[in-house]
């Protein structure tokens, strides 16, 4: 049940998900029609309730780095933030084993 805040409005549920599901369609990112990579892959498993990773947990930065990698963008490249300071595009490593 949702708990009202101090003004009587519901502000959301009192739970935090510890696992999220993401789908990468690698076939759409393939550069050649004869690419031997499968169009989609299953990577990792969750527990019986789907609330925690059971095998191969992936951090969101790893997921984003993998998407950049699939698009041919170096996830470790340096970019400038709003203050002109150099920062890595993503501070995660791509899951390159998905592409082999």
Residue pairs with C-beta under 8 A, 6 or more apart in sequence:
2 10
2 11
2 12
2 13
2 14
3 10
3 11
3 14
4 10
4 11
5 11
17 51
18 51
18 52
19 46
19 50
19 51
19 52
19 53
20 60
21 46
22 58
22 63
23 40
24 40
24 41
24 63
24 66
24 67
24 70
24 98
25 39
25 40
26 37
26 38
26 39
26 40
26 41
26 70
26 98
26 99
27 35
27 37
27 38
27 39
27 40
28 39
29 70
29 71
30 37
37 99
41 98
43 56
43 58
43 95
43 98
44 53
44 54
44 55
44 56
44 57
44 58
45 53
45 54
45 55
45 56
46 52
46 53
46 54
47 53
47 54
58 95
59 92
60 92
61 90
61 91
61 92
62 92
62 93
62 94
62 95
63 92
64 75
64 90
64 92
65 75
65 90
65 92
65 93
65 94
65 95
66 94
66 95
66 98
68 74
68 75
68 89
68 90
68 94
69 75
69 94
69 96
69 99
70 94
70 99
73 89
74 89
75 88
75 89
75 90
75 92
75 93
75 94
76 88
76 89
76 90
77 88
77 89
78 86
78 87
78 88
78 89
79 86
79 87
79 88
79 89
80 86
80 87
81 87
